[in-house]
Amino acid sequence: MKPSITVSAVSFSLVAAILLQHLSAAEPLTLSNHGQRSTWFGENSEAAFDLYRWLHQHPEVSLYETETAAKLAEQWSAVGLTVTTEVGGTGLVGLLKNGDGPVVMLRTDLDALPVEEATGLDYASKNPGVMHACGHDIHMTTVTTVARYLATHLDQWSGTLMLIGQPAEERGLGAVAMLKDGLLKRFPRPDYGLAVHVDGSVPTGSVVIAGGAVGASADSVDITVKGRGGHGSAPHTTIDPVVQAADLIMSLQTIVSREVKPTNAAVVTVGSIVGGTKHNIISDQCKLQLTVRSHSEEVRQQLIDAICRRAKGIAIAYGAPEPVVIESEGVPALANDEALADRLGSLFRRLLGADHVQAKERSMGFEDFSQFGNAGIPITMFGVGSVSQERLDQYRKQGGIPSLHSATYYPDAEDTLRTAFQMLTAAALDLFENDPLADRANP
């Protein structure tokens, strides 16, 4: 019996070895190297934090991100990317070709906000009245760290890495400026576009992702209501533009409630009204500033048309000159590619666990990353939790969580960067390793 036992043991060992080899081969490199990437980040985290702290201390507002762009150009060049600056203003593009394969674009925004920082951090902004209050410093650090990893692990992927440093996201001007400057003609056309954004209401260690419309379109509308000025004691001799504007403001509030289908989200907000100079003077004009949001082009146009119609109609009712209505800084709704978002959501759940991957709710905020999707690139932006659960609990007890754009918002940088790096690197490697567009083209 002993020989048969020996043969069985040898046979079992051989089968086990073959099975183990098969399973290892079947497991995507993206998953099998997760622990190795975590170790690498731990070993290189200080460089990431140094960059983050520098960026947080040197914020620059939209269209003036010169030092920021120069810093990223220096960082990207140092790891071997070919960098082109001044694309669409202060924008920059970094390329790293590593054999055949898809072009994967990682985009980060560059600009900060005109906010006086009140976080009390020891690395707070050194530029008075300017602050990274929307996490763009985290985004820049994440993309740069991912590039550093990919540049030093060329054996793990094949294709072309494309980094986009985009200016003026906060004004909705940067993406379209880079596209108009020939981004898709001067450089390889991306097969995929990825971006990460901090979420101040989600705990660190978690991400949020969804396909389809996740962000709103945004249009700025300026209305100059016209009248006929005169003395405040003789309103009957005038056409009062302030009263006319007040009537218009109330009328605008019923566009969403009475013209837009209730199942379609929409916002019409009058953020500013300026008219008159003195107590007893009726002015010639009154100016309104509006922000208009929706999730579809159909509703977007419906809102603009209704605003123009009501502004003109109320002017007629008052016997006033026709108002001037100017639409500007328009940004289309952000729509994640359904298949790409589903694919990445599944990947993130395998890496983080289902409890740490949430479905992203639709937002009425805008994000001009949408412009790249409108240009025909399959895109997905996912959110990364940026505040520890302990801090979130404390904020709730104190009455509320500081939102993005708040002077008191700040991320727990180390944990936020770790998760953002891990997920964005995994997403890029997955696309390099298993090009899903190739599957769509060859079902």
C-alpha positions in Angstrom: 0.0 0.0 0.0 2.9 2.4 0.6 3.8 2.9 -3.1 0.2 3.8 -3.9 0.2 6.3 -1.0 3.4 7.8 -2.4 1.9 8.0 -5.9 -1.3 9.7 -4.6 0.7 12.3 -2.7 2.9 13.1 -5.7 -0.2 13.2 -7.9 -2.0 15.5 -5.5 1.0 17.8 -5.3 1.3 17.9 -9.1 -2.4 18.7 -9.5 -2.2 21.4 -6.7 0.8 23.0 -8.4 -0.9 23.1 -11.8 -4.1 24.5 -10.2 -2.2 27.1 -8.3 -0.3 28.1 -11.5 -3.6 28.3 -13.4 -5.3 30.5 -10.7 -2.3 32.8 -10.6 -2.4 33.2 -14.3 -6.1 33.8 -14.3 -5.9 36.5 -11.6 -5.4 39.9 -13.3 -2.1 41.6 -12.5 -4.2 44.5 -11.3 -5.4 42.4 -8.4 -2.4 40.3 -7.7 -0.1 43.3 -7.3 -2.4 45.2 -5.0 -0.3 44.5 -1.9 2.9 45.3 -3.7 1.5 48.7 -4.7 0.5 49.4 -1.1 4.0 48.6 0.0 5.4 50.9 -2.7 3.2 53.7 -1.6 4.3 53.4 2.0 7.9 53.6 0.9 7.3 56.6 -1.3 4.6 58.4 0.7 6.9 61.1 2.0 7.6 62.4 -1.5 3.9 62.4 -2.1 3.2 64.3 1.1 5.9 66.8 0.4 4.4 67.6 -3.0 0.9 67.8 -1.5 2.1 70.2 1.2 3.8 72.4 -1.3 0.8 72.6 -3.5 -1.5 73.3 -0.6 0.8 76.2 0.5 1.0 77.7 -3.0 -2.6 77.9 -4.4 -3.3 79.9 -7.5 -6.7 81.0 -8.9 -8.2 80.0 -12.2 -6.2 81.0 -15.3 -3.2 82.1 -13.2 -1.8 78.6 -12.3 1.8 79.4 -13.5 3.8 78.2 -10.5 1.5 75.2 -10.1 2.0 74.2 -13.7 5.7 74.6 -13.5 5.9 72.4 -10.4 4.0 69.6 -12.1 6.0 69.9 -15.3 9.2 69.5 -13.2 7.7 66.5 -11.3 6.4 64.8 -14.5 9.7 65.4 -16.4 11.7 63.9 -13.5 9.9 60.5 -13.9 10.4 60.3 -17.6 7.3 61.9 -19.2 7.6 64.1 -22.2 5.9 67.3 -21.0 4.3 70.1 -23.1 3.3 73.3 -21.3 1.0 76.2 -22.2 -1.7 74.1 -23.6 -4.9 76.1 -23.5 -3.2 78.7 -21.3 -1.5 77.3 -18.2 -2.5 73.7 -19.0 0.1 70.9 -19.5 0.3 67.5 -21.1 2.6 64.6 -20.1 3.2 61.5 -22.2 4.9 58.2 -21.5 4.8 55.7 -24.3 5.5 52.1 -23.3 4.8 49.8 -26.2 1.5 49.0 -27.9 -1.8 49.4 -26.1 -4.5 51.9 -25.3 -4.0 55.6 -24.5 -5.1 56.1 -20.9 -5.6 59.8 -19.9 -5.4 60.8 -16.2 -6.7 64.3 -15.7 -6.1 66.6 -12.7 -7.3 70.2 -12.2 -4.8 72.9 -11.2 -6.7 75.8 -9.8 -7.6 77.0 -6.3 -10.4 79.2 -4.9 -10.5 82.8 -3.8 -11.1 81.8 -0.2 -9.2 82.9 2.9 -8.1 79.6 4.6 -9.2 79.1 8.2 -8.1 75.5 8.8 -5.3 76.3 11.2 -3.0 73.7 9.4 0.7 74.2 9.9 1.0 74.0 6.1 -1.9 76.4 5.4 -1.9 78.6 2.3 0.8 81.2 2.0 -1.1 83.2 -0.6 -3.6 85.5 1.2 -7.2 85.1 0.0 -6.5 81.9 -2.0 -7.0 78.3 -0.9 -7.1 74.8 -2.1 -10.6 74.3 -0.7 -11.8 71.7 -3.3 -9.0 69.1 -3.1 -7.3 69.9 -6.3 -4.0 69.6 -4.5 -4.9 66.0 -3.6 -5.9 65.4 -7.3 -2.5 66.7 -8.6 -0.6 64.7 -6.0 -2.5 61.5 -6.8 -2.0 61.8 -10.6 1.7 62.6 -10.1 2.2 59.7 -7.7 0.4 57.3 -10.1 2.7 58.4 -12.9 5.8 57.9 -10.7 4.6 54.3 -10.0 3.8 53.5 -13.6 7.1 55.0 -14.8 9.1 52.7 -12.5 7.0 49.6 -13.2 7.0 49.5 -17.0 6.9 45.7 -16.9 3.3 45.8 -15.5 1.6 47.6 -18.4 1.7 48.4 -22.1 0.3 51.4 -23.9 0.6 55.2 -23.6 0.0 57.1 -20.3 -1.3 60.6 -20.8 -1.5 63.1 -18.0 -3.6 66.3 -18.3 -3.0 69.2 -16.0 -6.1 71.3 -16.6 -6.5 75.0 -15.6 -9.6 76.9 -14.6 -11.9 74.0 -13.6 -13.6 76.2 -11.0 -14.7 78.6 -13.8 -15.5 75.8 -16.2 -13.1 77.3 -18.8 -10.0 75.1 -18.7 -11.1 71.8 -20.4 -12.6 73.6 -23.4 -9.6 75.9 -23.7 -7.3 72.8 -23.9 -9.5 71.2 -26.5 -9.7 74.4 -28.6 -5.9 74.5 -28.4 -5.7 71.2 -30.3 -5.4 68.8 -27.4 -6.9 65.9 -29.5 -4.9 66.8 -32.6 -1.5 67.7 -31.2 -1.4 64.6 -28.9 -2.5 61.0 -29.1 -6.3 60.7 -28.7 -7.2 59.1 -25.4 -9.1 55.8 -25.5 -10.2 56.4 -21.9 -10.2 59.3 -19.5 -10.1 59.0 -15.7 -10.3 61.5 -12.9 -10.6 61.4 -9.2 -12.3 63.9 -6.9 -12.3 64.3 -3.2 -15.6 63.9 -1.3 -15.8 65.7 2.0 -18.8 63.8 3.2 -17.4 60.3 2.7 -15.0 58.6 5.1 -11.4 57.9 4.1 -10.8 54.4 2.8 -14.0 54.5 0.7 -14.9 55.6 -2.9 -18.0 56.6 -4.7 -18.7 55.8 -8.3 -21.7 55.5 -10.7 -22.4 55.4 -14.4 -24.4 57.9 -16.4 -25.2 61.5 -15.3 -23.4 62.3 -12.0 -22.9 66.1 -12.3 -25.0 68.9 -13.7 -24.6 71.3 -16.6 -23.9 74.8 -15.4 -24.7 78.1 -17.2 -24.1 81.6 -15.9 -26.8 84.0 -17.0 -26.4 87.8 -16.6 -29.6 89.9 -17.0 -29.6 93.6 -17.3 -33.2 94.8 -16.5 -33.8 98.2 -18.1 -36.0 101.1 -17.0 -36.3 104.8 -16.9 -34.7 106.6 -13.9 -36.0 109.5 -11.9 -36.7 110.9 -8.5 -37.8 108.4 -5.8 -40.7 110.8 -4.8 -42.2 110.6 -8.3 -42.2 106.9 -9.3 -45.1 107.5 -11.7 -42.7 109.3 -14.0 -40.3 106.4 -14.1 -40.1 102.7 -15.1 -38.6 101.3 -12.0 -36.0 98.5 -12.9 -35.6 97.4 -9.3 -39.3 96.6 -8.9 -39.3 95.0 -12.3 -36.3 92.9 -11.3 -38.0 91.8 -8.1 -41.0 90.7 -10.2 -38.7 88.8 -12.5 -36.9 87.0 -9.6 -40.2 85.7 -8.3 -41.2 84.6 -11.8 -38.0 82.7 -12.3 -38.6 80.7 -9.2 -41.6 79.0 -10.8 -39.7 77.8 -13.9 -38.6 74.7 -12.1 -41.8 74.1 -10.2 -44.2 74.8 -13.1 -42.4 74.2 -16.4 -39.9 71.4 -15.8 -41.1 67.8 -15.5 -41.0 66.9 -11.7 -38.8 63.9 -12.3 -36.1 66.1 -14.0 -33.7 67.8 -11.6 -33.2 71.5 -12.3 -32.0 74.6 -10.4 -32.4 78.3 -11.2 -30.7 80.5 -8.6 -30.4 84.3 -8.6 -27.1 84.8 -6.8 -26.8 88.5 -7.2 -28.9 91.6 -7.7 -27.4 95.1 -8.1 -29.4 98.2 -8.7 -29.5 101.8 -7.7 -27.1 104.2 -6.1 -29.0 106.2 -3.4 -32.2 106.1 -1.3 -34.2 108.6 -3.4 -33.0 107.8 -6.9 -34.8 105.4 -9.2 -32.1 104.0 -11.4 -32.1 103.2 -15.2 -31.1 99.6 -14.8 -30.8 96.6 -12.4 -28.5 93.7 -12.9 -29.1 90.0 -12.0 -26.6 87.1 -12.0 -28.0 83.6 -12.2 -26.6 80.1 -12.1 -28.7 77.4 -14.0 -28.2 73.7 -13.5 -29.7 70.5 -15.0 -28.7 66.9 -16.0 -29.8 66.9 -19.6 -29.3 69.1 -22.7 -33.1 69.1 -23.2 -33.8 70.6 -19.8 -30.8 72.8 -20.0 -32.2 74.5 -23.1 -35.7 74.6 -21.7 -34.4 76.6 -18.7 -32.5 79.1 -20.8 -35.4 79.6 -23.1 -37.8 80.1 -20.2 -35.5 82.7 -18.5 -35.3 84.7 -21.7 -39.0 84.5 -22.3 -39.9 85.6 -18.8 -37.4 88.4 -18.8 -38.7 89.8 -22.0 -42.4 89.3 -21.0 -42.1 91.1 -17.7 -40.3 94.0 -19.5 -43.3 94.2 -21.9 -45.7 94.2 -18.9 -43.8 97.2 -17.4 -43.6 99.0 -20.7 -39.8 98.8 -20.3 -37.0 98.5 -22.9 -36.1 94.9 -23.7 -33.6 93.4 -21.2 -30.1 92.2 -22.1 -29.7 88.5 -21.4 -26.2 87.0 -21.7 -25.4 83.4 -21.2 -21.7 82.5 -20.5 -19.3 80.0 -19.0 -21.5 77.1 -20.0 -20.4 73.5 -19.0 -22.3 70.4 -20.1 -23.5 67.8 -17.6 -20.9 65.2 -16.4 -21.9 61.7 -17.6 -19.7 58.8 -16.7 -19.4 56.1 -19.4 -21.8 53.4 -18.2 -19.6 50.4 -19.1 -16.4 51.9 -17.9 -17.9 53.0 -14.6 -19.4 49.5 -14.0 -16.1 47.9 -14.8 -14.2 50.1 -12.4 -16.9 49.8 -9.7 -16.5 46.0 -9.8 -12.7 46.4 -9.6 -12.9 48.7 -6.6 -15.2 46.4 -4.8 -12.8 43.5 -5.2 -9.9 45.7 -3.9 -11.6 47.5 -1.1 -14.6 45.4 -0.3 -18.2 46.2 -1.1 -18.8 48.1 2.1 -16.2 50.7 1.0 -17.6 51.4 -2.5 -20.8 53.5 -2.5 -23.1 54.4 -5.4 -22.4 58.1 -6.3 -25.5 60.2 -6.1 -26.3 62.8 -8.7 -25.1 66.2 -7.9 -26.1 69.7 -9.1 -22.5 70.8 -8.9 -20.6 71.1 -12.2 -17.3 69.6 -13.3 -15.8 70.5 -16.7 -14.2 67.1 -17.0 -17.5 66.6 -18.9 -16.0 68.4 -21.9 -13.7 65.5 -22.6 -16.7 63.2 -22.6 -18.5 65.5 -25.0 -15.4 65.3 -27.3 -16.1 61.5 -27.6 -13.7 60.1 -25.0 -15.2 57.4 -22.7 -14.7 59.0 -19.3 -15.3 58.2 -15.6 -14.7 60.3 -12.6 -14.9 58.7 -9.2 -15.0 60.2 -5.7 -12.6 59.3 -2.8 -13.5 59.8 0.8 -11.3 62.5 2.4 -12.4 62.9 6.0 -11.9 60.3 8.7 -15.0 58.7 10.2 -14.0 60.2 13.6 -13.9 63.7 12.2 -17.2 63.2 10.4 -18.8 62.1 13.6 -17.4 65.2 15.5 -18.7 67.5 12.7 -22.2 66.1 12.9 -22.2 66.6 16.7 -21.2 70.2 16.2 -23.9 70.8 13.6 -22.6 70.1 10.2 -19.8 68.8 7.9 -17.7 71.5 6.2 -18.5 71.3 2.5 -16.0 71.6 -0.3 -15.2 75.3 -1.0 -15.4 76.0 2.8 -12.6 77.9 4.4 -12.4 75.1 7.1 -12.4 72.1 4.8 -9.3 70.0 4.7 -8.7 66.3 3.9 -7.0 63.7 6.0 -4.2 63.8 3.4 -2.3 60.5 4.2 -5.4 58.2 4.1 -7.0 60.1 1.2 -3.9 59.9 -0.9 -3.4 56.2 -0.2 -6.9 55.3 -1.4 -6.8 57.7 -4.3 -3.4 56.3 -5.4 -4.4 52.7 -5.1 -7.7 53.0 -7.0 -6.5 55.3 -9.8 -3.4 53.1 -10.3 -5.5 49.9 -10.3 -8.0 51.5 -12.8 -5.2 52.5 -15.2 -3.5 49.1 -15.0 -6.8 47.4 -15.6 -7.4 49.4 -18.7 -3.8 48.8 -20.0 -4.1 45.1 -19.2 -7.6 44.4 -20.4 -8.7 47.0 -22.9 -12.6 46.9 -22.7 -13.0 48.9 -25.9 -11.3 46.0 -27.7 -14.0 43.7 -26.3 -16.7 46.1 -27.5 -15.2 46.2 -30.9 -14.7 42.4 -31.1 -17.6 40.8 -29.2 
